Each structure stands twice: as structure tokens, then as C-alpha cells.
Amino acid sequence: MSSTANAGRLADLINPRSVAVIGASEDQTKFGGRLYRMLIKHGYGGTIYPINPFRESLFGIPAYPSVGALPQAPDMVVMAVPQAKVKEQIAACADRGARCGIVITSKFSDDGPAGAALEREIVDIARAGGMRLIGPNCLGLVSPANRLVMCSSPAMDVDRLVESPIGFVSQSGALMATLFDRMHAQGVGFSHCVSVGNQADLELCDFVEMLVHDPKTRVICTYIEGIKSPERFVDLARQAREAGKPWLAVKAGRTDAGSQAAFSHTASMAGDYAALEAVCARENVVLMEDPAAMLLLAHAMEGRPGHSVERVAVVTPSGGGGALAADRLGGAGIPLAEFTPATRAAFSEFYAEGQARNPVDMGGRKYEAGENSVDVAERTVRVALADEQVDAALVALTTAPMLGAVTEALVKGGESSPKPLMFVVHPGRAAQDSREFLRSRGVPYTDNLSEAVEALGAWRRWSAFQPWPAAVRPAGCAPSGPVPGARSESESKRLLAAAGIPVNREVIVADPAEAARRAPEVGFPLVAKVISPAIVHKSDVGGVLLGVRDAESLESGLREMREGIGRAMPGADIQGFSLQSMEGGELELILGARRDPQFGAQVLIGSGGVLVELLQDFVVLPAPVDPATAARALRRLKVAPLLDAYRGRAALDADAVVDAVVRLSWLAHDWRGTDFEIEVNPLKVRVAGQGCVAVDARARIDGQVKKDEGES
Amino acid sequence: MSSTANAGRLADLINPRSVAVIGASEDQTKFGGRLYRMLIKHGYGGTIYPINPFRESLFGIPAYPSVGALPQAPDMVVMAVPQAKVKEQIAACADRGARCGIVITSKFSDDGPAGAALEREIVDIARAGGMRLIGPNCLGLVSPANRLVMCSSPAMDVDRLVESPIGFVSQSGALMATLFDRMHAQGVGFSHCVSVGNQADLELCDFVEMLVHDPKTRVICTYIEGIKSPERFVDLARQAREAGKPWLAVKAGRTDAGSQAAFSHTASMAGDYAALEAVCARENVVLMEDPAAMLLLAHAMEGRPGHSVERVAVVTPSGGGGALAADRLGGAGIPLAEFTPATRAAFSEFYAEGQARNPVDMGGRKYEAGENSVDVAERTVRVALADEQVDAALVALTTAPMLGAVTEALVKGGESSPKPLMFVVHPGRAAQDSREFLRSRGVPYTDNLSEAVEALGAWRRWSAFQPWPAAVRPAGCAPSGPVPGARSESESKRLLAAAGIPVNREVIVADPAEAARRAPEVGFPLVAKVISPAIVHKSDVGGVLLGVRDAESLESGLREMREGIGRAMPGADIQGFSLQSMEGGELELILGARRDPQFGAQVLIGSGGVLVELLQDFVVLPAPVDPATAARALRRLKVAPLLDAYRGRAALDADAVVDAVVRLSWLAHDWRGTDFEIEVNPLKVRVAGQGCVAVDARARIDGQVKKDEGES
């Protein structure tokens, strides 16, 4: 079925003509009581069937003793019954022809193997009856677009539902309700808000797909703990992009501590954050840290569809507020716009000399400009946003006289511009009027500078996205079938060389005499290493000669080596020696490739040697990758400035590194059906025109992976 | 005068028996009107003199036409008159015997040279009359401890002043008012809150000194843009420590953008943040980024005087909330406590298997534990805080049924423990009951996880402080008088060697023949460098020979070098050649020392070569420094793990590096009256027992600094 059809079917599913509430009551201390009241309160337009064997009616609506007793098949049924009763209720719903069941009850796959087995059973029963499930262990859903509240959270107890073009799918029900509550306090709502719980049947990607096709949704937000169908995730990201809908995501489990917490929470695999980051970077899914910042950004974006943000103007009534905002933006790498001369000229009419700068401290107005801070505020925002260097304005609001009027003027100043305004409302009660005005006008605001900085930073990343060019297999990089097994250094390098990646010259010899004879094939100076399966760390046992300068010293050196190892490890089987060219290089990098269990083949570029771990200086890319993208990734390394010309030394051969990354990415692509890893450490990089060369490598190729592990 | 006496005098000064308000009115659109009303409203107990030539009385209090007309000398006078009238008013106040004047008016040193000159004039006039000044360009002060409000900000318009043992001195008036407002909304107040403005007379250190000695203040907060008296700052930090009062500080100008903004704001030198960080680390002044987080921490600390925090327990009603909190804490390097077996056993009574872990998801309670989330909440906090591994609990509150009752239970669970609880109240209106309860009980809370994470991280740093041992001059490091001038590599190394820092062997020779003769004094292989004042970058002109292995190739190499340079730079005066020993080393570091214009002599340790800038991998320490502190600083480098044993290579000689740092710090100390800088790059570090050696160095010593530049 096409994505559109799938999405349409799901859109119908959560826009039911009738709903049944199992365990409905009037008792507001119970799940069923609260949920039932919210459903009625928010004006659901379809038929409501309360299920309660002890009551004839609830809040004046006729009740039924069971789902089986309903006069017609309910489109949707919600239940928060004890875990032991879920199975029979699901069976009854499926029997009665329900199309969708929401199971709030927990202690299924979130609670160990027995729960997981029961969860599989209820899914089987539902599917056999043609019924889809949301949950279990979820908090239901809220669809302001459908006037449907199927959620017991106290957060739903608002006067009226607000509909905004923001869709939200959450793997945490509490977080969904919390953000619903928080955004409601700012006058912002949602199109649809779904808590997917254990995702036993319908899962995050199903609802994202629905939101991609939903005309009432302009921005998609997700809270993710683990991704169930990575390939679909990637495909939906493309669809969202094509639909012009930003997809924002917070993923728990970024750190080890968070990962463990997320794992125990929904029993779904937290996955490798770096692998997810790589895929999200390619697909322009915007990963964020703070869910509140995600919703702030969603609100800002839905009001300015398609708007790009790079440079920001800061406007503030306080020099201190401006300095702190500038520090935080600067710390997050968000550039303050430099005003054009025209802007500075316009500002000089009412700002003192030297004050027509960014951040704009409205307290710096000319003395003769008087006390009319309201006019100054409006003019300031108008002038700042008119500057072509400015893409957005951040207002850092501190307390000030007439703060409400100043706020109105600031907003008014921004109304003429298509560029967004975002407010940080630092103060407490003194800014209540300001907050209420901002809420009434739908202007994005937050009480916390960190949230605004994260939102603007994420908007910048979203704006800077460029679709990745298609990867094209380079010449001299024939498709390579993976053959399982661990690979020695020599074998690994042969695999690299076959893909067209330069490796140092090597000759394998049987003994010191052959070494002396054949050394010219490698050239001096050279490196000689013992070959013995018994020896893992060659240098620890004197099994490496560095910088050998002639045949004589090579032969004598290898004889000594053989004797020394023979004495130290009498049983070691010395199979021969590897003679390798000594390679110079100005910089050492590491290249790697592996199969991520979720997202398949990926390559890695990092600082070489021990620095990669020390500095956490690496970038992961999905494979295969095109040269332009690989080049951008290379430039993102902390050591990237070392690639440039430096004190008379020419720039390094970045093109050669990029070529090696591209070729390695194709090798990884060819092996994608296999669990593998391969690493070049170091890759020595020379000056431009002189290429790079792999001087050590290792690989492990474990064999075909099972289909259901993900990658096909 | 002693610090105590100074502080007492200032305490008296801001606890006046009478205050005069120049420009007092009943008009709430005017500064003087608002300030006058706030003064009356908050129950100031002394005599109030409104000054207004057009009114007989204001709000029923007799008004006077001028300060000169007052029946007695007012202890304090506040004015927000036009800038052009300030001087005459100050003169009148001084004449009438006022003890303290607060000048709200701006456009003095904050507005260019003319304003600065006028500012100096008013200070002179005031001092001549025995009057002290606060401001100009300030927002006045609020002393809940004295029931004194001398501030026009709308933030003061609260029902009643709250007094808390938190003192706050701010270089931004708007920020002071904003934080007053924000904390008031949380039920938290201050002892004294002072906006120091341009600090023309009384300055930040004066008020910090007062707070150090103030019995009503337990925690000191400061917002700093530039430090006027660095030596006093350091001395006060020691006094605050001795008084057991944490000193928290936010310093604007951390980044270039923020620095520029701060500079234009108060015209005080923003200074070098790294230099300030070094001094604050030594003195345990806790530098923070977010002023709201600073106040949150101050509130938490004042409730738990002297309490140390290292490891944290997270308690949450939501697995999602817990995972995100764990991620953020982990990202900030704050360890989650690992529960002891006793705690896990206690939790296993009501939590499902595998859930008795940190973060504690209260949703993970056993099914048979039922729905009583209130009891579970109380027990959870009690058990978590009883764990000896736990120093504090962070509650990440998401929406949940009975959230208010759950909040009460959580707080009750914490009451038995001396360890602090801090709440992050994520939701909006649904948590209103929770917020009100927390406010009523004085429990620290915030709506934003970032603030809590920053506060806990800062608390950890404060707790981990150890007083630095006294620095003792090492043997063989005779006091060294600075002699102005730029220093060549050789001269710089001689200075280092005289301080006992190992440098590589060097022989200076006049010509290639002498080089060949004397080379054995250095030993082969060696490095030979041309000496010529005309040549700055020797290697660019072929002026360096590396790895010279014998006398013959040295002599011929130097002849070729001389000819080559002679052809390329005919005018270059070749004075001779430097022969230097080639030094091996496993790691390159950089050492440096300089005189910071504010805080005097400092040393720096960093990654060597280009890495120091690339990675921003350096630590600055005030000089002189003791070995233990230098060793801790060395371990803080990103490259520090390279000092450890690695793949059969022994650990490196960290002791030798520490010794070199200590010696360099004494050199810096000896030169502290001079503007100087000296750099060793690289210092090659060998394996333990084999020391380290400076192989390149440069220095600049510019001569005595003027007394008034700071360092004596």
C-alpha cells in the first residue's frame, strides 16, 4: 500500500465516528473517569459509549455492560483495565468489530518476558479481528483537529482545546501530557498528539507517516526512545522533507545513563546515538536535547513556514541581558548578525554613538530621544529585522517600566517583517502582561534563555541542510563480496587496495635472507614486522624494526629478532616477515566502517591515533557517501584546521582523504548484509597532490545477518 | 581600616535613619514617582523626605523644595534627575551633609569621555563633602533586611518583601530587578540586592565585603561585567570562604560577542575570562553561565549550609523524564549515584525487578503496589536520600494524576534528610498546585532542566574545592629580576634553565668549521639552525637542518645553507649557527606564563603544537603554584590520558612536567611587576624517570608596569 493510503487509513482510524470507553465512570480518581469526562468536555462529535456494567448511564449518556452489548461496532475503544483483563477485553472488542483499540494498561513488554508474551498475544488477537492497537503502556491520544481527547492526564483539563499545526508523537506518555500542558499555557496546541507506548502494533513511524500527509500539520515533533523500523524512519524523513514539513526529534539515551534509563523504560533498543545522528544529518531530521526547546521551535517554525535562519539580532531593554544572550548564542555557535551601514545609520537617529550594534540595548538610546521606550522598541525591531544580514530577532526581556506596552511595541515592530521574533521573558510576575500579550498574538516565547538558544541553533541546522548528492561508485572500486572471518593487517590492506584505497607497499618474506634480497621491492627506509599467529602485540616482543636503512642491517636485525623471540616465546611459530614501506605524512587520521544494527552500513572519519577517543573527534556518515558530503564531514573534525596550509607547509591532500572515505563507504555498502567492521589507523595524509596512505588496518567480517535484524 | 570596619560602615550606610527622594512625585509614570511609592509601600521605618518644589506633601508626607531645605541632614538621597542636573544636586546633598547618594541617572562614563569627566567631577564633589555614591547609571538597591526599597523597578511592586539570606550585587540594574522578580515568584527574597551601575565610587567589592560580614546573608551572588579591584576581589573571596559563605558569580563577556556587549554597556574592562576562571578556581568563587541557575543554587545552598554534593539521585513519575534528566546530567559530567544493595533491597519492596535503579521511575512500581502513587513518592525520596551514595535528589516532575499530592509526598519524604531536594517542574498549568506547595515550603524548583543541571554542576564544583597549598620556591630556582626586551630562543632557554627547567643542549658557533669541531659537545643526531636577526621563520628559508648524523654532513649542510640564504636574502646578516640536541619525547605540551593586567602573574599548561588552539586545550593557573595544584591542572587537559601507560609504553613523566610548571610559575611571580610573556612550545615529555625538556622557547619582557594598572 502507498504511504499516502497508509496515512489516510490511520487518519481515519484516529478520527472515529464512535468511541467506547471501557471502565468509564464518573469517579475522577480513576483513569476511566477522568478520560471519559475529558472526552465529553472537549466536544467530541461522534457517538460515545461508556462501558460500565454497574451503571445505566454516566453523565447522562447511556452506559453498556460490555463492548459485546453495544448496538453497533465502535470505531475506537480505549481501556485502562487491570493487566490481567486486557486480553479478554481485546478479544471482545475484536469480536464486536472495533477498528482501533487504545490500551493504557502497562506491565507488558515493559515488564519482562511474561508481559512481552502477553503483549504478542493481544496483538495477534487484535490483528486476527482486523483491529489495530495503540499501546499498551501508553497515555492515549489527543487530536484537537478531531476534537478527540482519549487521554486521562490532568493536563487535558483545560477550558478549550487549542489546535495548532504541530503534530507530536511521543514514546513517553507523561512527556506528551507535560508538553501539551506547557504549550497550552503559551496558547499553543497541536493537530494531533499521540503516545505510542510499547508500540506493540501501531508505532511511531505510523503516526509520523500520518502527520506527513495530514493537511492540518506543518511541523512534526517526536520524542524517541528507540526506533522500531529504521528503514521506514529514513523513508519518512525524505517524505517529510518533500512535503516541506520540518521533523524535529528528541532522542533519549544520548548518554550511557540516559540510554540505560530509556532502555528500562520502554524495553526498546536505545541504539547508537552517533549512528542515528548520522542518518538524521543526511535526512534533515533535527535532533534536539530539550523537548521544551523542540516545541518552542515547532511553534516558531509553524508561524514562518520555510523560513531559514542563520544570523540573529538580539534586542533587549538591558545591557546585561544583551551581554548574557550574546554569550550564550556565541557559545552555541550562533552568529550575531553584523548590521549593515544602512541599519547603523537608521539606528544612529535614536541610539547614542557606538550603540547601534548587535545586541541592541534599548537603554542605549540618545538622551534627547527621551523616555519614550515604547516608540524606541517598535522602531528598533523594525530596523533590525529590515537588515538583510538578520534572519531572526531574539528579544531578551528583562524588567523595565511599561514592560507590557514595550512588549506590544516590540511585537508590532516585527509585524511588518516575514522574519521571526522570539522572546525570552526572563522576569517572573512583572512580565505577566507581556506573557499574556505574546500568548494572545501567538508569538513564540520562553522563560529560559537556554531553550531559545537551543531552538535557534536547531533552526540554523535545519536551514543549512543541503540534500546529499547521490553517491556514485568510483572507478577502480569493484563491488566486493564479504567473506566472513577476522582479517590480518595484510589481508585487510588487500581489501582496501582492491577498493582503490592507497596502502603502503608490502612484501612478505620467509626469512632474513629473502628479506635482504627482496627489500628493494619495498625500498628503504622500511619497516619489518614478524608474522606469527601467536604474537598479538608485535612491538611488545621486539617483533618490529622501524626505519631500516639497508639490506645488511635488515638481515642482521631480522636474525636477532628471530632469535630473541625464539628465546622469549619458544613455541611461537614464526611464519615469516612483512617488509613495509615507511610512509611520511603530516597528519594521521582514522577511517572506519561498520554495520549499524539499525541503520546499516556507515563510515567514520576521525582524528588518528589515540586522539579519536580522547577528543571524541569523529564523524559518522551513512554509506555509501558522495565526495561533497565526505568533504564536509572531514571539515567538521576538530583537527580539520590542520588540513590547511600552516607556517610554510602546504595544505594537505584533503581530496585524497575524501576519495578514500568514499571508496571505504562503497566497501561498507557492499558488505551491508554482513555484520562487519574495518578500521584504518592511521591513514597518513600528505601535502596536496601527494595523497594519503593506509599504514595499518584490521577487519572483521562475521557473516550474513538475519533478515529481521533490519538491513535487507 | 579593617575589612570588618569597612563592611560595618557600609552596612550602616545602606541602613539609613532618613532618606530623601529627589524628584519624588505621585506620578507613577515617573522614576521618582514609582521609587517613592515603593519606599513607602514596603514599610521603610525611618524618616522619608520627598523633594519636590511644586508640592507641599506627597502621599501625605511633607515635601521639601530642595535638599538644602531639609530640617536635618538625610542619611541617604536618591536621584533620577536629568544628567545635566546631577552635579548641582550632588553638591547640594554634600552641602547638606548627606552620607550616601544613589544616582540612577545614566550617560556618564557609560556614554563616552565627556560623561566620564562629569562622573569624576561628581565623585570629587561627593568625597569632598564626605558623601559616598552608588551609581551613576544604576537601579538603586533593595534591602529586605532593612525594609528599604530604593528602586523604581516595577518588579518591586509586590505585596510584601521576602527576606532570604541571599545577597546579590549586580552590575546590571535590569538583571537585578529581573532576578528579584523571578525569585519573588518562587517565594524567595534577598537580604540585600544592590545595583552598582558605573561604580564611580562604591563598587562591587564594597558590597561583597559588606555581605561577607552581614549576619543576615549566607550566600553571595554577583553579576559581573568587569572587575574594578582584582586584588580586593581575591582577598574577599578568601574572606567569604573563611566565613563559610558560598560566592556565586555570573560574568558577562565569556565570549567575544558577549564581551563586546558588556564593554559597551558599562565601559568597564571585560577582562580575560580564562584569567578570571583561574583565580575563581583557586578561591572557590563559583562561576556560572545562567543568572537564574545562580539564584536557584543560592536558594538551595542557603537551605543546606555547608552541604556538599557529588552524586545525585533522580526521581520522576515518568521514564521519559528520567531518561532526559539522566542524559542532561551525564552530558554535564554529573554522576548519577549507584544505589547500594541496601537501597535496592528497600526499593524492591515496591518496585518491579530491574526498576530499583537511578533514575527512579515511580511508574515502575510493582503492579501489586497498586495505584497509590502518593505513598510510593514519599517512600521513594526517603529511601533514595538515605543512600550513602546519594548527596542530593533531583525530582523531574512531569504531569501525573494527583500531582499536587505527589509533590507534597515527595517533599515530605525529603524532610527527614539533611540532603537537598531540587525540583524541575516541567509542566505548565497542571503543576500550579505543585509550584505553590514548593513555594510555600521553600523547596528550590525551576521550570527548566538546564537551570537545575547547571546549579547541581556548580554545587559539585563548589563542594570539590580544596584549598591550594602554599607555593614553596623549589631548590635551584633563584629569584630572577626581569630585564626588558624581546628574547631569542637561546636567551629564553637560558632564563628557563636558570629556573631549573630542563632545556636541550645548545652550542652557538660562528661558522660551519667551528660547528663540525664543536658538534660533539651537543652529540649526534643534532639540529642546526641559522642565527640571523633578519630571519623570523628559519625553516621557510632553509635555515634549519634536522637529524644531522655526523660532523661531515653538518659542515657541508651549513655551507649549503649559508650559500642558499645568501642567494635568497643577500642582505641577511648571518651571525652564526645554533647546534641543538635532538630530543625524543612521547608527548608535546606547551607551557606559558604572562602577566594578566587584572590578576597578575599566571602560568598556562596546554596541549603542544597546534593542538592547544585547535582543541582549546589549556588550563591557566595563578602564579606561583604548588605541585599538587599543578598536577591537578595537568590532569584536566584533554590530552591528559596520554600521560598514562599505553600499549606497553610506560606512563610519562608527569612529575617532571609539574616541576617545570612550578618553576615557570616562580619565574612569572618574580616578573609580576613587569608586562611579560614567555612560552615553551614544545615541551617534550618522556616516560617516567626520564623527565621532560624544552626544545623551543620565546619570551618578551616589556618593563615595569605602572602602579595603577593593578599588580603592585
Interface residues (C-beta under 8 A of the other chain):
Chain A: T29 F31 R34 Q83 S106 K107 D111 G112 S152 S153 P154 A155 D157 V158 S170 Q171 S172 G173 A174 L175 A177 T178 D181 R182 M183 H184 A185 Q186 Y223 E225 V250 A252 G253 R254 T255 D256 A257 G258 S259 Q260 A261 A262 S264 H265 T266 E289 D290 P291 A292 P317 S318 G319 G320 G321 G322 A323 L324 A326 D327 R328 L329 G330 G331 L336 A352 E353 G354 Q355 R357 P359 D361 G363 G364 Y367 T398 T399 A400 P401 M402 L403 H426 P427 G428 R429 A430 A431 D447 N448 L449 S450 E451 H537 S539 D540 V610 L614 L615 K638 V639 P641 L642 Y646 R647 G648
Chain B: T29 F31 R34 Q83 S106 K107 D111 G112 S152 S153 P154 A155 D157 V158 S170 Q171 S172 G173 A174 L175 A177 T178 D181 R182 M183 H184 A185 Q186 Y223 E225 V250 A252 G253 R254 T255 D256 A257 G258 S259 Q260 A261 A262 S264 H265 T266 E289 D290 P291 A292 P317 S318 G319 G320 G321 G322 A323 L324 A326 D327 R328 L329 G330 G331 L336 A352 E353 G354 Q355 R357 P359 D361 G363 G364 Y367 T398 T399 A400 P401 M402 L403 H426 P427 G428 R429 A430 A431 D447 N448 L449 S450 E451 H537 S539 D540 V610 L614 L615 K638 V639 P641 L642 Y646 R647 G648
